[in-house]
Amino acid sequence: MAHIIFSDDRNPAGEQAYEIAWDFLVRTGAICDEFEACVFLAHRISMMVEEGQTNRIRMANRAISEYQHHVDERDDLIRSGGRRAGRH
């Protein structure tokens, strides 16, 4: 797997959070599409930096959780043939 780099000059904790989240997701085998994961994590962590977050562990954990939720929802949508739960 290629290593995709994220950098945010506004807050070094953002870059560290990205690295922590990326490494965790790679180690657990959660990344199927590297580009999608890169964009997702970079976007979420950038939003947290804009919100004023500075704790790299908190940002990494939140990004990991949101990515896992995103993947679960996407997979559920695919399995249901494009129908959202509760809709017919």
CORQUIDA-V499598 format. One record per residue. NEAR is the number of other C-alpha atoms within 12 Angstrom. D_CENTER is the distance of its C-alpha to the mean C-alpha in Angstrom with 2 decimals. Layout:
near=NEAR d_center=D_CENTER
near=NEAR d_center=D_CENTER
This chain:
near=14 d_center=16.61
near=12 d_center=16.48
near=15 d_center=14.69
near=21 d_center=12.82
near=23 d_center=13.37
near=29 d_center=11.97
near=22 d_center=14.70
near=22 d_center=15.43
near=13 d_center=19.12
near=18 d_center=19.12
near=25 d_center=17.67
near=21 d_center=17.45
near=28 d_center=15.38
near=37 d_center=12.43
near=32 d_center=12.85
near=30 d_center=13.42
near=36 d_center=10.35
near=44 d_center=8.28
near=31 d_center=10.83
near=28 d_center=10.74
near=39 d_center=7.15
near=40 d_center=7.81
near=26 d_center=11.22
near=22 d_center=10.56
near=29 d_center=8.60
near=23 d_center=11.40
near=12 d_center=14.04
near=13 d_center=13.37
near=15 d_center=13.38
near=23 d_center=10.31
near=28 d_center=9.60
near=17 d_center=12.27
near=18 d_center=11.61
near=21 d_center=10.69
near=18 d_center=11.01
near=18 d_center=8.84
near=33 d_center=5.84
near=31 d_center=7.18
near=20 d_center=7.80
near=28 d_center=4.78
near=41 d_center=3.39
near=33 d_center=7.18
near=24 d_center=7.96
near=31 d_center=6.49
near=45 d_center=7.93
near=33 d_center=10.88
near=21 d_center=11.57
near=30 d_center=11.81
near=30 d_center=14.08
near=17 d_center=16.07
near=15 d_center=16.55
near=16 d_center=18.10
near=23 d_center=15.82
near=23 d_center=17.04
near=23 d_center=16.11
near=26 d_center=13.68
near=23 d_center=13.46
near=22 d_center=12.91
near=37 d_center=10.09
near=34 d_center=8.41
near=27 d_center=9.35
near=24 d_center=8.26
near=36 d_center=4.58
near=34 d_center=5.24
near=22 d_center=7.51
near=22 d_center=6.05
near=33 d_center=3.97
near=26 d_center=7.43
near=16 d_center=9.29
near=21 d_center=8.29
near=22 d_center=9.41
near=16 d_center=12.35
near=18 d_center=13.44
near=18 d_center=13.42
near=17 d_center=15.38
near=16 d_center=17.69
near=17 d_center=18.44
near=14 d_center=19.32
near=13 d_center=21.47
near=15 d_center=23.24
near=13 d_center=24.19
near=14 d_center=22.42
near=15 d_center=23.93
near=15 d_center=21.95
near=14 d_center=23.06
near=7 d_center=26.20
near=9 d_center=27.27
near=8 d_center=30.00
